[in-house]
Amino acid sequence: MGAQHLTQDEKARLYDNMLLRYQRLQEQVRLIKAKSFEVSHEDQLQINSIEESMRRLYNDTQKLF
């Protein structure tokens, strides 16, 4: 990502953007789980994919600072 070449302001803006994306992913998972009492296999696969994206995003935020 080359975070070492960014200013603190640029890092802060990137972090804010990543946080917003993370929160949107959390909301997607919440909506899937809210659809029914039991999560279907297809829904679980989608949740797993979203959670993997969330992990990658979290790891990217840790590289900023």
C-alpha positions as CSV (number, residue, x, y, z in Angstrom):
1,M,0.0,0.0,0.0
2,G,3.0,2.3,0.5
3,A,1.6,3.9,3.6
4,Q,5.0,5.1,4.7
5,H,4.9,7.7,2.0
6,L,1.5,9.2,3.0
7,T,1.0,12.2,5.2
8,Q,-0.9,11.8,8.5
9,D,-3.8,13.6,6.9
10,E,-3.8,11.2,4.0
11,K,-3.6,8.2,6.3
12,A,-6.5,9.6,8.4
13,R,-8.7,10.0,5.3
14,L,-7.8,6.5,4.2
15,Y,-8.6,5.1,7.6
16,D,-12.0,6.9,7.7
17,N,-12.8,5.5,4.3
18,M,-11.8,2.0,5.3
19,L,-13.9,2.3,8.5
20,L,-16.9,3.3,6.5
21,R,-16.4,0.4,4.2
22,Y,-16.0,-2.0,7.1
23,Q,-19.2,-0.7,8.7
24,R,-21.1,-1.2,5.4
25,L,-19.8,-4.8,5.3
26,Q,-21.0,-5.3,8.9
27,E,-24.4,-4.0,7.9
28,Q,-24.6,-6.5,5.0
29,V,-23.9,-9.4,7.3
30,R,-26.5,-8.1,9.7
31,L,-29.1,-7.8,7.0
32,I,-28.4,-11.4,5.8
33,K,-28.7,-12.7,9.3
34,A,-31.9,-10.8,9.8
35,K,-33.7,-12.3,6.8
36,S,-34.6,-15.5,8.6
37,F,-34.2,-17.4,11.8
38,E,-31.8,-19.9,10.3
39,V,-29.1,-18.9,7.9
40,S,-29.1,-20.9,4.6
41,H,-26.0,-22.5,3.2
42,E,-25.9,-19.8,0.4
43,D,-26.3,-17.0,3.0
44,Q,-23.5,-18.5,5.1
45,L,-21.2,-18.6,2.0
46,Q,-22.0,-15.0,1.4
47,I,-21.4,-14.1,5.1
48,N,-18.1,-15.9,5.0
49,S,-17.0,-14.0,1.9
50,I,-18.0,-10.6,3.4
51,E,-16.2,-11.5,6.7
52,E,-13.1,-12.3,4.7
53,S,-13.3,-8.9,3.1
54,M,-13.7,-7.4,6.6
55,R,-10.6,-9.2,7.8
56,R,-8.6,-7.9,4.8
57,L,-9.8,-4.4,5.3
58,Y,-8.9,-4.6,9.0
59,N,-5.4,-5.8,8.2
60,D,-5.0,-3.0,5.7
61,T,-6.0,-0.4,8.3
62,Q,-3.3,-1.8,10.6
63,K,-0.6,-1.2,7.9
64,L,-1.5,2.5,7.8
65,F,0.1,3.4,11.1
